[in-house]
């Protein structure tokens, strides 16, 4: 996790690896939410995977890896 501070605005970034244990990533997301302390938060994801598991219309090879 990286914290970037620009004036009075803080940004947190987290790189998640699908080969790692998901519980570790969820804990790190929770830590970011605690640091944000109910101030505005935007969660984004760059994923080339598609899966019907998370209500996409199809599942591709990357999505099968994450199911």
Secondary structure as UniProt FT lines:
FT   STRAND          2..6
FT   TURN            7..8
FT   STRAND          9..13
FT   TURN            18..19
FT   HELIX           22..36
FT   TURN            37..38
FT   HELIX           52..54
FT   HELIX           61..66
//
